[in-house]
Amino acid sequence: MQKFVLLFLSKSPNSFEEDPPNVVLSFNNKQQSFTMSLTESNNNNTTFHLKLLDGEDHILEEVTNNKTMNLFVDWLPTFGHGL
């Protein structure tokens, strides 16, 4: 997780700080697309903000009441020897 967080902290042209990734949250055979940004990271916790992409229908109630979800990041730059 630490290497993933560093992608948001880097100031390089390919960093997530400069170009936040699109992500897909998958649950109950449905998908929602967002941009992801780092909100906070410390030794114990990391918090991300997901902003719904334009044109997506908001179904927060279905997301909130779901126990199983998968999050897919659309692009992951080369960073060292992998995550």
N, C-alpha and C positions, 0 to 999 in steps of 0.2 A: 504494500500500500504506500510505503514511503516514496518509492520511485514514481508511482502514479501521481502523488501529490506534488512532487517536484516539477512535473510537467505544467502545472498551473502556476508555479512560482517563478519559473524561468522567464527571462526577458528576451529569449531568442525569437527569431521570426517564426519558427515552427512550434512555439509553445502554446499551450492551452490558454495562457494569460492573454496572448495576442489574438488568438483565433480559437475561441471556446468550441469544444466538440459538440456535435449533435449526438444525442443518445436516444435509445428507444427503451421504454419501460414496457415489459411484456407481462401480462397477467390475465387469467381467465380467458385465454384464447383471444385477447385484445391487445392492441398496442397503442402507445402514446409517444409522440416524438417531442423532444425538448432540446434546449441548449443547456449545457452544464457548466457551472462556475463554482469555484472553491469559495466557501463562506468563511470557514475557520478550520485550523488544524493545529493541534498541540500534541503532546506526548500520548494522550489517552483517547482523543476523539478527533474525528474529521467530519466536517459537515459540508455538504454540497447544496447548491441552489439549482433547481430545475425550472427553466422557463419554457412554458408551452410554446411550440412553434406556431407561427401564423397559419391559420387555416385548420388547425386541429380543434376538435370538439373537446371541451373540458368535461371529464368524467371523474372528478376528484372523489366523489362518494364511493365509486367502485374501487378506486385505488386504495382509499383509506380503509375500507372494510375487507381487504384482501390480505391473506397471510403469506402467499407465495408469489414472488415476483422475480423477474430477471432483468438486469440492466445491461444493455449492449452499447459500447462506445463505437462510433462509426469510423474513427481514424485514430491510430495510435502511432505516433512517430517513433523512429528508432531512438532509443535512449539507453546507451550503454549496451549491455548484453541481454536485454529483455527485462521484463518485470519479474 
